[in-house]
Amino acid sequence: MEQKHKLYVGNLNYETTEDELKNFFSERGIETTNVVLITDKYTGRPKGFGFVEVQSESILQQAVEALNGQELNGRKLTVNKANPPRERKGHSGFRDRGGFGGRKGGFNRDRRSRY
């Protein structure tokens, strides 16, 4: 399997598009293979960071040195080698947190009849 050479690009202006980011890299002589901006899954609004893939490790290093701290749309970018994604646990539901089991608190019909 081919190893991906991925950059983290942070501190992006929320108005920045994937095309603008791709052009920003290419204008500085860094060809990209993929550009993805991360958005909120509920609102669809950008979160202000993204990932850029390049062809090789040497291009990745060149991009970090050339672009970290450069300005795009009024913001100084943070450009670093991306960390591999964290492995997630199998369950993320209520069971892992103890849940809301039992009949504790809340409205009780038996008490109402006493008054």
C-alpha positions as CSV (number, residue, x, y, z in Angstrom):
1,M,0.0,0.0,0.0
2,E,1.3,3.4,-0.9
3,Q,2.1,5.7,2.0
4,K,0.4,9.0,1.8
5,H,2.4,12.2,2.4
6,K,-0.2,14.4,4.2
7,L,0.1,17.9,5.5
8,Y,-2.0,19.5,8.2
9,V,-3.0,23.1,7.3
10,G,-4.4,25.1,10.2
11,N,-5.6,28.6,11.1
12,L,-7.5,28.9,7.8
13,N,-10.0,31.7,7.2
14,Y,-13.5,30.1,7.3
15,E,-14.1,31.6,3.9
16,T,-11.2,29.7,2.3
17,T,-12.2,27.1,-0.3
18,E,-10.4,23.9,-1.4
19,D,-9.6,25.5,-4.8
20,E,-8.0,28.5,-3.1
21,L,-5.8,26.3,-0.9
22,K,-4.8,24.2,-3.9
23,N,-3.9,27.3,-5.9
24,F,-2.0,28.7,-2.9
25,F,0.2,25.6,-2.9
26,S,0.6,25.5,-6.7
27,E,1.5,29.2,-7.0
28,R,4.5,28.4,-4.7
29,G,5.6,25.4,-6.8
30,I,4.1,22.7,-4.7
31,E,1.8,20.3,-6.5
32,T,-0.9,18.6,-4.5
33,T,-2.6,15.3,-5.1
34,N,-5.6,16.0,-2.8
35,V,-7.0,18.9,-0.8
36,V,-9.7,18.4,1.9
37,L,-11.1,21.1,4.2
38,I,-12.8,19.8,7.3
39,T,-16.3,20.9,8.0
40,D,-18.7,20.5,10.9
41,K,-20.9,17.4,10.2
42,Y,-24.1,19.1,11.5
43,T,-23.8,22.7,10.0
44,G,-21.5,22.0,7.1
45,R,-19.5,25.1,8.0
46,P,-15.7,25.0,7.8
47,K,-13.7,24.3,11.0
48,G,-10.6,26.3,9.9
49,F,-8.3,23.5,9.0
50,G,-7.7,20.9,6.4
51,F,-5.3,18.3,4.9
52,V,-3.2,18.5,1.7
53,E,-1.6,15.4,0.1
54,V,1.6,15.7,-1.9
55,Q,3.6,13.2,-4.0
56,S,6.7,12.7,-1.8
57,E,8.3,13.2,1.6
58,S,10.7,15.7,0.0
59,I,7.9,17.8,-1.3
60,L,6.2,17.6,2.1
61,Q,9.3,19.0,3.8
62,Q,9.6,21.7,1.2
63,A,6.0,22.7,1.8
64,V,6.4,22.9,5.6
65,E,9.5,25.1,5.3
66,A,8.0,27.3,2.6
67,L,4.4,27.7,3.7
68,N,4.4,27.6,7.5
69,G,3.6,31.1,8.7
70,Q,2.6,32.4,5.3
71,E,-0.5,34.4,5.0
72,L,-3.7,33.3,3.1
73,N,-6.9,35.4,3.2
74,G,-5.6,37.5,6.1
75,R,-4.5,34.5,8.3
76,K,-1.0,33.1,9.0
77,L,-1.2,29.4,8.2
78,T,0.1,26.6,10.3
79,V,1.6,23.9,8.0
80,N,2.9,20.7,9.5
81,K,3.3,17.0,8.7
82,A,0.0,15.5,9.6
83,N,-0.2,12.9,12.4
84,P,-1.7,9.5,11.5
85,P,-5.4,9.3,12.6
86,R,-6.0,8.0,16.1
87,E,-7.5,4.6,16.4
88,R,-11.1,4.8,17.8
89,K,-12.6,2.4,20.3
90,G,-15.5,0.2,19.2
91,H,-18.3,1.7,21.3
92,S,-19.0,5.4,21.7
93,G,-22.5,5.1,23.1
94,F,-24.0,5.6,26.5
95,R,-22.9,2.1,27.8
96,D,-19.3,3.2,28.0
97,R,-20.3,6.1,30.3
98,G,-22.6,4.3,32.7
99,G,-25.8,5.2,30.9
100,F,-29.1,6.4,32.3
101,G,-30.5,3.2,33.7
102,G,-33.0,2.7,36.5
103,R,-35.9,4.9,37.6
104,K,-34.1,7.6,39.4
105,G,-35.6,11.1,39.8
106,G,-38.1,12.7,37.4
107,F,-41.9,12.7,37.6
108,N,-43.4,10.1,40.0
109,R,-47.2,9.4,39.6
110,D,-47.4,7.7,43.0
111,R,-46.3,10.9,44.8
112,R,-48.9,13.0,42.9
113,S,-51.8,11.1,44.4
114,R,-50.7,11.8,48.0
115,Y,-51.4,15.5,47.8
